[in-house]
Amino acid sequence: MLKKLTRRQDDQKQAARKLLALQVTEIEEISERLFSKIDEKVRALKALETRLDQKIACLEELIHRAEKAELSSGQAGESRYREIAHLAAKGLNIDAIAGVLDMPKGEIELILSLRK
């Protein structure tokens, strides 16, 4: 009887160990899937961060270009005004100046009237 009782306890212990081993295996599989999903999310976030960094760099470059263009357009406008005044001083009429500089006549008239 004692042997049967001991055998039964041993069988129960083995069954408990098998059940525990199955549970541990299941937990490991679940954790592997979770870690895999986390790794995918981390990769996606890194790719997104890279794209955002590229877009930020692109925007900074565009801002830099816009600032340079703004500065140069102000200088170009002044040189254009001087050029109009110079051509008018040479005796060219508004139609001729408009043809040479490829500008509207009204703009040339305005510029010349402001210079007087």
C-alpha positions in Angstrom: 0.0 0.0 0.0 2.8 2.3 0.9 4.4 1.6 -2.5 1.1 2.4 -4.2 0.9 5.6 -2.3 4.5 6.5 -3.1 4.0 5.6 -6.7 0.8 7.6 -6.9 2.7 10.6 -5.4 5.5 10.1 -7.8 3.0 10.0 -10.7 1.3 13.1 -9.5 4.7 14.9 -9.2 5.6 13.8 -12.7 2.2 15.0 -14.0 2.7 18.3 -12.2 6.2 18.7 -13.7 4.9 17.9 -17.1 2.1 20.5 -16.7 4.6 23.0 -15.3 6.9 22.3 -18.3 4.0 22.8 -20.7 3.1 26.1 -19.0 6.7 27.3 -19.1 6.9 26.4 -22.8 3.6 28.3 -23.5 4.8 31.3 -21.6 8.1 31.3 -23.5 6.2 31.1 -26.8 4.0 34.0 -25.8 7.0 36.1 -24.7 8.8 35.4 -27.9 5.8 36.6 -29.9 5.5 39.7 -27.7 9.2 40.5 -28.1 8.9 39.9 -31.8 6.1 42.4 -32.0 8.0 44.9 -29.9 11.0 44.5 -32.1 8.8 45.2 -35.2 7.4 48.3 -33.5 10.9 49.5 -32.6 12.1 49.0 -36.2 9.0 50.9 -37.5 9.7 53.8 -35.1 13.3 54.0 -36.1 12.3 54.1 -39.8 9.8 56.8 -39.0 12.4 58.7 -37.0 14.8 58.5 -40.0 12.1 59.8 -42.4 11.3 62.6 -40.0 14.9 63.6 -39.7 15.2 63.7 -43.5 12.1 65.8 -43.8 13.4 68.2 -41.1 16.7 68.5 -42.9 14.8 69.1 -46.2 12.6 71.8 -44.5 15.7 73.5 -43.0 17.3 73.5 -46.4 14.2 75.1 -47.9 14.1 77.7 -45.2 17.7 78.5 -45.8 17.1 78.8 -49.6 14.1 81.0 -49.0 16.1 83.3 -46.7 18.8 83.5 -49.3 16.3 84.2 -52.1 14.6 86.9 -50.0 17.9 88.6 -49.4 19.0 88.3 -53.1 15.6 89.4 -54.4 15.8 92.6 -52.3 19.2 93.3 -53.8 18.0 92.3 -57.3 15.1 94.7 -56.9 17.5 97.5 -56.0 19.8 96.8 -58.9 16.7 96.6 -61.2 15.6 100.0 -60.0 19.1 101.4 -60.7 19.1 99.8 -64.1 15.7 101.4 -64.9 17.0 104.8 -63.8 20.2 104.3 -65.8 18.3 103.4 -69.0 15.9 106.4 -68.5 18.9 108.7 -67.9 20.3 107.4 -71.3 17.1 108.7 -72.9 15.2 105.4 -73.4 11.4 105.8 -73.1 9.2 103.5 -71.0 8.4 101.2 -73.9 12.1 100.6 -74.7 13.0 100.0 -71.1 10.1 97.6 -70.7 11.3 95.7 -73.8 14.9 95.6 -72.6 14.2 94.5 -69.1 11.1 92.4 -69.9 9.0 94.2 -67.3 5.5 95.7 -67.4 5.3 99.3 -68.5 3.2 100.2 -65.5 5.8 99.0 -63.1 8.5 101.0 -64.9 6.3 104.1 -64.8 5.8 103.6 -61.1 9.5 103.2 -60.4 10.4 106.2 -62.4 7.7 108.3 -60.7 8.9 107.3 -57.3 12.5 108.3 -58.1 11.5 111.9 -59.0 
